[in-house]
Amino acid sequence: MTTWSVVFLAVIAVGTLTMALLQVGAVIYAARMARRMEVLVSSVERDLKPLIGRATVVADEASRVATLATAQVQRVDALFADVTSQIETSIAQFRTAVVSPTREGLALVSGLRAAILALRGFEQRRHRPVVDEDDALFIG
């Protein structure tokens, strides 16, 4: 073997050793990072579990409140529908009991009034003095 081959072989050996050391260092660093991440994840889980439990309770309570609110709105809607129906019934009864007889009474009064006016007009025409048409037109 020549000197150059030994030099190149030594360079290759040093390069391979350097690469191996770097890879071992990277594996150790990755293992440490994995342990730190595991500790961080467990800490986050430990801190978040009570929050998740509270959020679940709040969500359940909100769901219960929404259900109760829906039931109350349905009850109020039914109440308003019932009140509206009763008001409409009362108005219809009022019209039947008051408005219709009042109209009939007013029609009867209007008929009597027309009859009285007709009789007065008939009497006034009978007792009216005869006026000459020329006298009526005289302006003096």
C-alpha positions in Angstrom: 0.0 0.0 0.0 1.2 3.4 -0.8 1.4 6.4 1.5 -1.5 8.1 -0.2 -3.8 5.1 0.4 -3.0 5.1 4.1 -3.7 8.8 4.3 -7.0 8.5 2.5 -7.8 5.5 4.6 -7.0 7.5 7.8 -9.2 10.4 6.5 -12.0 8.0 5.9 -11.6 6.5 9.3 -11.6 9.9 11.0 -14.7 10.9 9.0 -16.6 7.7 9.8 -15.7 8.1 13.5 -16.9 11.7 13.5 -20.1 10.7 11.8 -20.7 7.9 14.4 -20.0 10.3 17.3 -22.4 12.9 15.8 -25.0 10.2 15.4 -24.6 8.9 18.9 -24.8 12.5 20.2 -28.0 13.1 18.1 -29.6 9.9 19.5 -28.7 10.9 23.1 -30.1 14.4 22.5 -33.3 13.0 20.9 -33.7 10.7 23.9 -33.4 13.6 26.4 -35.8 15.6 24.3 -38.3 12.7 24.3 -38.1 12.5 28.1 -38.6 16.3 28.4 -41.6 16.1 26.1 -43.0 13.2 28.1 -42.7 15.3 31.3 -44.3 18.3 29.6 -47.1 16.2 28.2 -47.9 14.6 31.5 -47.8 18.1 33.2 -50.2 19.5 30.6 -52.5 16.5 31.0 -52.4 16.8 34.8 -53.2 20.5 34.5 -55.9 20.2 31.8 -57.9 17.3 33.3 -59.6 19.5 35.9 -60.3 22.1 33.2 -61.7 19.5 30.9 -63.9 18.2 33.8 -65.1 21.7 34.5 -65.8 22.4 30.8 -67.8 19.2 30.7 -69.9 20.2 33.7 -70.4 23.7 32.2 -71.4 22.2 28.8 -73.9 19.8 30.6 -75.3 22.7 32.6 -75.7 24.8 29.4 -77.4 21.9 27.7 -79.8 21.6 30.7 -80.5 25.3 30.7 -81.1 25.3 27.0 -83.6 22.5 27.4 -85.4 24.3 30.2 -85.5 27.5 28.2 -86.9 25.7 25.2 -89.6 24.2 27.4 -90.4 27.6 28.9 -90.6 29.2 25.5 -93.0 26.5 24.4 -95.2 27.0 27.5 -95.2 30.8 26.9 -96.1 30.2 23.2 -99.0 27.9 24.2 -100.1 30.5 26.8 -100.2 33.3 24.2 -102.0 31.0 21.7 -104.6 30.2 24.4 -105.0 33.9 25.4 -105.3 34.9 21.7 -107.9 32.3 21.2 -109.9 33.4 24.2 -109.7 37.1 23.1 -111.0 36.1 19.7 -113.8 34.1 21.2 -114.7 37.1 23.5 -114.7 39.5 20.6 -116.9 37.2 18.6 -119.3 36.9 21.6 -119.3 40.7 22.0 -120.2 41.2 18.4 -123.0 38.6 18.7 -124.3 40.0 21.9 -123.8 43.8 21.4 -122.9 44.9 17.9 -125.5 42.9 16.0 -128.5 44.0 18.2 -127.2 47.5 18.2 -127.1 47.6 14.4 -130.6 46.2 14.3 -131.7 48.8 16.8 -130.1 51.6 14.8 -131.7 50.3 11.7 -135.1 50.3 13.5 -134.4 53.9 14.8 -133.4 55.0 11.3 -136.6 53.5 9.8 -138.8 55.3 12.4 -136.9 58.5 11.8 -137.4 58.3 8.1 -141.1 57.5 8.7 -141.5 60.6 11.0 -139.7 62.8 8.5 -141.9 61.5 5.7 -145.1 62.3 7.7 -143.9 65.8 8.6 -143.0 66.5 5.0 -146.4 65.3 3.9 -148.1 67.5 6.5 -146.0 70.5 5.6 -146.9 70.1 1.9 -150.5 70.0 2.7 -150.6 73.1 4.8 -148.2 75.2 2.7 -149.9 78.3 1.3 -150.1 78.6 -2.4 -147.5 81.1 -3.6 -147.6 82.7 -6.9 -144.4 81.9 -8.8 -143.9 85.5 -9.8 -143.9 86.6 -6.2 -141.3 84.1 -5.3 -139.0 85.5 -7.9 -139.4 89.1 -6.9 -136.4 90.7 -5.2 -137.4 93.8 -3.5 
